[in-house]
Amino acid sequence: MDDGSTDRAVTYGSYLRVDDLLELQQPRSTGPEHDELLFIVIHQVYELWFKELLHEIDRVRQLLTADDPYRAQHTLKRILTILKVLVAQLDILETMTPLEFRSFRARLEAASGFQSDQFRQIEFVLGAKNDKAIQRFPEGSRGRTALERRYAEPTIWDAFLHYLAREGYAVPVSHLSRDVTARAQPSADVQELLIAVYRGDVKNAELCERLVDLDEGVQEWRYRHVKMVERTIGSKPGTGGSTGAEYLRNTVGQNLFPDLWEIRARL
């Protein structure tokens, strides 16, 4: 039955569902504690940006598959800008002192950013896949279903290698048919062709540089994230079963596209 909603004029509030949006912040602390609202808003905004990042990364893969490097570069620039916003939001979160966080931290119980399936999806599509991450989500849940799909999909690096092969570069067959669930490993053969790209193919060298920017942007986010956690809770274990800063520290400095970094000294 039609409720007539399609006949109502669209307004700013109805299009963005502002009333629903503003009901989603539900502090659990008594009072509630002043800083809990900031904590909730920041993390809900992160989840919205994670959704947009996945949307844009999928777009890059589609454009590479369609042999459209110029629009792929444009979309990568948008992704990089979003990553800068994610890092900048940590400045806001760091205005909350350890004592202010402690005032409501116990109310989080088992909740933790460690459980963000969307961030895990971003890691998966960028090539940092880990089947153990899937097991942390209940069978049949939205998050687990999405992660299982992402785990089996080719990564953005796979899309890039296939694109280079169609551009006429001798990408080893073993890389074009590789196990997409495995992390990309440095390859002397791939490095040789990337050097050739940099030395004689401006269009695709620029595309390579945007991928390096993406890799560096993710690492910047990881570094700032771990420093924010250290600043807020020090060496305490994280909520939700994580080891807190110790776990995050181990993720810093792991290159997503190692071949693009290995060739730097030879250019």
Number of C-alpha atoms within 10 A of each C-alpha: 3 6 6 7 8 8 8 8 8 11 9 8 11 12 9 11 11 11 10 10 10 10 8 11 14 12 19 15 17 10 7 13 14 15 19 22 15 16 17 15 15 16 15 14 13 18 17 11 18 22 15 14 21 19 13 17 21 16 17 24 21 15 20 22 16 11 17 13 19 15 14 23 22 13 19 22 16 15 23 20 13 17 20 15 14 21 18 13 15 17 12 12 17 14 12 17 13 16 11 15 18 14 16 20 16 13 14 13 11 12 15 14 13 19 18 16 22 20 18 23 26 22 19 28 25 24 25 19 23 16 12 8 17 20 12 13 17 11 11 9 10 11 19 19 16 16 26 16 11 21 24 14 15 18 25 21 19 23 18 21 19 19 22 19 15 13 11 8 16 14 20 15 10 8 17 14 10 13 13 20 19 14 18 21 12 14 13 12 13 19 20 15 16 22 18 14 19 18 11 10 12 11 13 19 17 16 20 19 14 20 22 18 16 21 21 17 20 24 18 16 18 20 17 17 19 21 16 17 21 18 15 21 17 16 13 13 14 20 18 15 13 16 14 21 22 17 14 18 16 11 13 17 14 13 19 23 22 17 20 19 14 13 16 10 6 8 9
